[in-house]
Amino acid sequence: MAESIIGLYKTEVIRPRGPWQGLEAVEFATLEWVDWFNNRRILEPIGDQPPAEAEAAYYRQTEHTALAA
């Protein structure tokens, strides 16, 4: 799994945005991509919503269920 994520990262960030001006530029681009990947990308398997929204909805539902019990 990690190898496919690294391949995706290289395909979406490293190759298209190069040549890089230094390590700091790569670090900032990586931070932006990881934020997008973890929080804002749209995922079909979870209802065409970003992971952060799906997680928040899950915890709201869990909290509501716990309060009802």
URKAPE-V534178 format. One record per run of one state. SS is the DSSP state (H for helix, E for strand, - for the rest). FROM is the first residue (numbers start at 0). LEN is the number of residues. If there is no record, write none. Layout:
SS:FROM:LEN, SS:FROM:LEN
This chain:
-:0:1, H:1:16, -:17:5, H:22:18, -:40:1, E:41:2, H:43:3, -:46:2, E:48:2, H:50:18, -:68:1
